[in-house]
Amino acid sequence: MASGKSALRPLLFRTARGLKKLEYWLVARLAMGALWICRLLPAEKALSLGEWVARRLGPLFGRHRVALANLRAAYPEKPEEEIQQIASDMWAHMARLAVEYIYLAELFDFDPDNRGASRIEVDGEDIFLKLREEKKPHIIFTAHMGNFELLPIAAASFDLPVTALFRAPNNPYLADYILKARRSSMGELLASRAGVSFALARILERGGNIGVLVDQKFLRGVKTTFFGRPCLTSPLLPKLARQYECGVYPARSVRLPGNRYRLIVEDRLELPRTPQGIVDVPATAQLLNDVVERWVREDPAQWMWFHKRWSK
């Protein structure tokens, strides 16, 4: 009997893997089909359509329940009606982010010599210019807010090359599509996988700049808090900052009404240090969370609440 069960396990595993692969393929076909339809429309109409659809379909997915649970835990003082509205607005922002991949070249019309004609505002462009002139390594970090993809494009418009670290979606078909869309407009990219820390280190050794998202759960991360709740945070950025003594700069994207965007680059962070004078990795990881929490509290609907950020 036991041997029969053992023989059955590989079959069950292959069947489950096949079903998951089919699910990924179907979801990717639906998503790319929707984006194909959007391509037939002007940008403004496509963005509005994506938002309309997402507000209605988002609540049908299990991730919506995750978002609501996270919002209730983060904002126990908020009434349920407001929680539901934030979740709905979040789906609208996520849809706009997806559709914006199609129109990145059109939407990013920032011209340092003609700012008034652009839909992009850059708050802190003097920092971009300073980093460009310093000729030494820097780390710029951000979170999944607004259209965060615009940040490396903005840096490039100031002749500041930034290699962006990204985490590909679990869906391999969507991951391939998004990677191609990103590379066509964002320049150098590094996928988050085993060994990526060495690639980032080489860039910093050469005096380059890297961009890192810091608001996702990292299973082997350091213990921190976010909105007062325990979570695990990647030690990668603090360790790189400690090793190369490079400046760490917060930057974020804020989506504004009328399909406009504000990119905000903040001053260099003063990183906490140990009594020996080296960067304190756990304390720095907590500092990153505190910065992101400040951003999210300013505009909670622009952050992806459906991510399982917190520890159980």
C-alpha positions as semicolon CSV with decimal commas, in nm:
position;residue;x (nm);y (nm);z (nm)
1;M;0,000;0,000;0,000
2;A;0,276;0,238;0,096
3;S;0,463;0,165;-0,226
4;G;0,145;0,241;-0,424
5;K;0,117;0,581;-0,260
6;S;0,482;0,647;-0,328
7;A;0,435;0,565;-0,696
8;L;0,132;0,796;-0,709
9;R;0,310;1,101;-0,568
10;P;0,514;1,183;-0,882
11;L;0,199;1,163;-1,094
12;L;0,011;1,396;-0,859
13;F;0,305;1,633;-0,855
14;R;0,327;1,645;-1,235
15;T;-0,050;1,694;-1,260
16;A;-0,046;1,982;-1,011
17;R;0,250;2,141;-1,186
18;G;0,076;2,107;-1,521
19;L;-0,243;2,264;-1,389
20;K;-0,049;2,553;-1,240
21;K;0,131;2,605;-1,571
22;L;-0,204;2,607;-1,750
23;E;-0,340;2,858;-1,502
24;Y;-0,038;3,085;-1,557
25;W;-0,081;3,058;-1,934
26;L;-0,452;3,141;-1,922
27;V;-0,401;3,438;-1,689
28;A;-0,120;3,569;-1,908
29;R;-0,331;3,528;-2,226
30;L;-0,618;3,718;-2,064
31;A;-0,390;3,994;-1,938
32;M;-0,207;4,038;-2,267
33;G;-0,535;4,022;-2,457
34;A;-0,666;4,306;-2,242
35;L;-0,347;4,504;-2,305
36;W;-0,380;4,439;-2,679
37;I;-0,726;4,594;-2,669
38;C;-0,585;4,889;-2,478
39;R;-0,325;4,943;-2,752
40;L;-0,613;5,021;-2,990
41;L;-0,721;5,314;-2,775
42;P;-0,564;5,651;-2,700
43;A;-0,364;5,646;-2,375
44;E;-0,617;5,846;-2,172
45;K;-0,907;5,619;-2,268
46;A;-0,706;5,301;-2,219
47;L;-0,600;5,406;-1,869
48;S;-0,959;5,493;-1,775
49;L;-1,086;5,162;-1,914
50;G;-0,824;4,966;-1,723
51;E;-0,920;5,141;-1,401
52;W;-1,292;5,077;-1,458
53;V;-1,236;4,705;-1,520
54;A;-0,998;4,661;-1,225
55;R;-1,237;4,817;-0,975
56;R;-1,493;4,553;-1,072
57;L;-1,273;4,248;-1,119
58;G;-1,017;4,305;-0,840
59;P;-1,261;4,223;-0,557
60;L;-1,331;3,884;-0,717
61;F;-0,978;3,756;-0,652
62;G;-0,836;3,607;-0,334
63;R;-0,574;3,881;-0,321
64;H;-0,855;4,126;-0,249
65;R;-0,920;3,948;0,080
66;V;-0,549;3,974;0,160
67;A;-0,559;4,347;0,087
68;L;-0,863;4,402;0,309
69;A;-0,709;4,204;0,596
70;N;-0,385;4,403;0,569
71;L;-0,570;4,735;0,558
72;R;-0,783;4,649;0,862
73;A;-0,473;4,549;1,059
74;A;-0,277;4,859;0,952
75;Y;-0,564;5,101;1,011
76;P;-0,779;4,961;1,293
77;E;-0,923;5,310;1,345
78;K;-1,061;5,344;0,991
79;P;-1,428;5,260;0,921
80;E;-1,501;4,966;0,692
81;E;-1,634;5,193;0,419
82;E;-1,300;5,373;0,397
83;I;-1,110;5,043;0,398
84;Q;-1,318;4,920;0,105
85;Q;-1,262;5,245;-0,083
86;I;-0,884;5,229;-0,039
87;A;-0,885;4,871;-0,169
88;S;-1,090;4,973;-0,473
89;D;-0,859;5,268;-0,543
90;M;-0,560;5,035;-0,508
91;W;-0,693;4,808;-0,786
92;A;-0,742;5,115;-1,005
93;H;-0,379;5,217;-0,951
94;M;-0,254;4,864;-1,021
95;A;-0,449;4,858;-1,349
96;R;-0,305;5,192;-1,451
97;L;0,044;5,061;-1,378
98;A;-0,015;4,764;-1,609
99;V;-0,159;4,975;-1,892
100;E;0,116;5,234;-1,855
101;Y;0,370;4,977;-1,975
102;I;0,219;5,020;-2,321
103;Y;0,250;5,397;-2,318
104;L;0,571;5,458;-2,121
105;A;0,740;5,641;-2,409
106;E;0,435;5,865;-2,454
107;L;0,364;5,923;-2,086
108;F;0,722;6,000;-1,987
109;D;0,756;6,330;-2,167
110;F;0,981;6,500;-1,913
111;D;1,216;6,751;-2,072
112;P;1,457;6,930;-1,834
113;D;1,460;7,222;-2,077
114;N;1,079;7,249;-2,103
115;R;0,930;7,141;-1,772
116;G;0,602;7,327;-1,811
117;A;0,496;7,117;-2,109
118;S;0,548;6,782;-1,933
119;R;0,305;6,565;-1,740
120;I;0,601;6,465;-1,519
121;E;0,715;6,670;-1,219
122;V;1,055;6,595;-1,066
123;D;1,097;6,713;-0,709
124;G;1,465;6,682;-0,619
125;E;1,625;6,699;-0,961
126;D;1,918;6,880;-0,798
127;I;1,991;6,552;-0,618
128;F;1,997;6,363;-0,949
129;L;2,246;6,619;-1,080
130;K;2,460;6,595;-0,767
131;L;2,474;6,215;-0,789
132;R;2,571;6,237;-1,154
133;E;2,864;6,466;-1,075
134;E;2,992;6,273;-0,772
135;K;3,127;5,986;-0,982
136;K;3,093;5,736;-0,699
137;P;2,846;5,456;-0,611
138;H;2,497;5,529;-0,484
139;I;2,191;5,327;-0,389
140;I;1,845;5,464;-0,468
141;F;1,555;5,279;-0,311
142;T;1,182;5,296;-0,367
143;A;0,857;5,107;-0,308
144;H;0,571;4,976;-0,520
145;M;0,392;5,310;-0,525
146;G;0,254;5,520;-0,809
147;N;0,443;5,429;-1,124
148;F;0,779;5,339;-0,970
149;E;0,901;5,230;-1,316
150;L;0,939;5,598;-1,410
151;L;1,221;5,657;-1,161
152;P;1,511;5,495;-1,355
153;I;1,380;5,656;-1,674
154;A;1,387;5,994;-1,499
155;A;1,741;5,932;-1,375
156;A;1,851;5,851;-1,730
157;S;1,706;6,182;-1,853
158;F;1,961;6,350;-1,625
159;D;2,240;6,127;-1,764
160;L;2,245;5,930;-1,438
161;P;2,253;5,559;-1,527
162;V;2,085;5,333;-1,269
163;T;2,076;4,953;-1,280
164;A;1,739;4,851;-1,140
165;L;1,691;4,531;-0,941
166;F;1,350;4,379;-1,001
167;R;1,157;4,076;-0,885
168;A;0,985;3,899;-1,172
169;P;0,623;3,785;-1,126
170;N;0,570;3,419;-1,040
171;N;0,383;3,379;-1,368
172;P;0,664;3,305;-1,620
173;Y;0,458;3,419;-1,921
174;L;0,379;3,755;-1,765
175;A;0,735;3,785;-1,639
176;D;0,873;3,751;-1,992
177;Y;0,634;4,015;-2,126
178;I;0,706;4,263;-1,846
179;L;1,082;4,214;-1,874
180;K;1,072;4,295;-2,246
181;A;0,859;4,604;-2,181
182;R;1,094;4,721;-1,907
183;R;1,413;4,668;-2,104
184;S;1,279;4,866;-2,399
185;S;1,252;5,180;-2,186
186;M;1,439;5,140;-1,858
187;G;1,793;5,042;-1,952
188;E;1,993;4,802;-1,735
189;L;1,795;4,552;-1,528
190;L;1,890;4,272;-1,292
191;A;1,648;3,998;-1,194
192;S;1,631;3,916;-0,824
193;R;1,771;3,563;-0,803
194;A;2,057;3,371;-0,642
195;G;2,387;3,548;-0,695
196;V;2,237;3,889;-0,773
197;S;2,414;4,043;-0,472
198;F;2,749;3,976;-0,642
199;A;2,632;4,147;-0,961
200;L;2,515;4,450;-0,763
201;A;2,844;4,458;-0,574
202;R;3,039;4,468;-0,901
203;I;2,833;4,767;-1,017
204;L;2,903;4,955;-0,695
205;E;3,272;4,863;-0,715
206;R;3,283;5,033;-1,055
207;G;3,126;5,345;-0,909
208;G;2,783;5,272;-1,056
209;N;2,434;5,330;-0,921
210;I;2,169;5,075;-0,835
211;G;1,796;5,101;-0,773
212;V;1,624;4,867;-0,528
213;L;1,263;4,802;-0,421
214;V;1,253;4,743;-0,046
215;D;0,888;4,682;0,045
216;Q;0,846;4,309;-0,012
217;K;0,869;4,017;0,229
218;F;1,204;3,837;0,232
219;L;1,186;3,492;0,390
220;R;1,545;3,500;0,514
221;G;1,529;3,866;0,609
222;V;1,598;4,049;0,932
223;K;1,320;4,098;1,185
224;T;1,161;4,441;1,156
225;T;0,819;4,603;1,185
226;F;0,595;4,777;0,933
227;F;0,284;4,958;1,051
228;G;0,369;4,821;1,395
229;R;0,345;4,459;1,281
230;P;0,634;4,208;1,261
231;C;0,777;4,146;0,916
232;L;1,095;4,022;0,749
233;T;1,301;4,267;0,545
234;S;1,586;4,199;0,305
235;P;1,930;4,288;0,446
236;L;2,074;4,333;0,094
237;L;2,066;4,712;0,077
238;P;2,204;4,766;0,431
239;K;2,484;4,514;0,368
240;L;2,583;4,679;0,039
241;A;2,575;5,023;0,200
242;R;2,793;4,892;0,483
243;Q;3,043;4,732;0,249
244;Y;3,081;5,023;0,005
245;E;2,998;5,318;0,232
246;C;2,780;5,457;-0,046
247;G;2,503;5,710;-0,011
248;V;2,146;5,579;0,019
249;Y;1,868;5,794;-0,127
250;P;1,489;5,746;-0,100
251;A;1,284;5,810;-0,414
252;R;0,919;5,756;-0,494
253;S;0,654;5,808;-0,758
254;V;0,317;5,968;-0,686
255;R;0,036;5,940;-0,936
256;L;-0,154;6,271;-0,968
257;P;-0,500;6,346;-1,112
258;G;-0,522;6,395;-1,486
259;N;-0,264;6,126;-1,571
260;R;0,019;6,329;-1,426
261;Y;0,307;6,207;-1,208
262;R;0,533;6,350;-0,942
263;L;0,873;6,190;-0,886
264;I;1,027;6,278;-0,551
265;V;1,395;6,223;-0,473
266;E;1,480;6,281;-0,107
267;D;1,804;6,375;0,065
268;R;2,062;6,114;0,159
269;L;1,968;5,904;0,461
270;E;2,181;5,910;0,772
271;L;2,217;5,538;0,835
272;P;2,228;5,407;1,191
273;R;2,565;5,270;1,298
274;T;2,703;5,035;1,558
275;P;2,939;5,153;1,838
276;Q;3,221;5,043;1,606
277;G;3,105;5,294;1,344
278;I;2,983;5,049;1,078
279;V;2,634;5,047;0,928
280;D;2,389;4,866;1,156
281;V;2,211;4,623;0,922
282;P;1,892;4,548;1,126
283;A;1,848;4,913;1,225
284;T;1,896;5,027;0,865
285;A;1,641;4,773;0,743
286;Q;1,398;4,918;0,996
287;L;1,476;5,270;0,878
288;L;1,387;5,171;0,522
289;N;1,052;5,037;0,645
290;D;0,987;5,358;0,836
291;V;1,046;5,566;0,522
292;V;0,814;5,348;0,314
293;E;0,548;5,355;0,587
294;R;0,558;5,735;0,584
295;W;0,499;5,730;0,209
296;V;0,214;5,480;0,233
297;R;0,041;5,675;0,509
298;E;0,046;5,984;0,287
299;D;-0,141;5,800;0,010
300;P;-0,241;5,445;0,108
301;A;-0,430;5,372;-0,214
302;Q;-0,111;5,387;-0,419
303;W;0,057;5,094;-0,242
304;M;-0,004;4,725;-0,323
305;W;-0,187;4,601;-0,015
306;F;-0,248;4,256;-0,165
307;H;0,117;4,159;-0,107
308;K;0,173;3,927;0,191
309;R;0,424;4,163;0,352
310;W;0,381;4,062;0,715
311;S;0,491;3,757;0,908
312;K;0,221;3,524;1,032
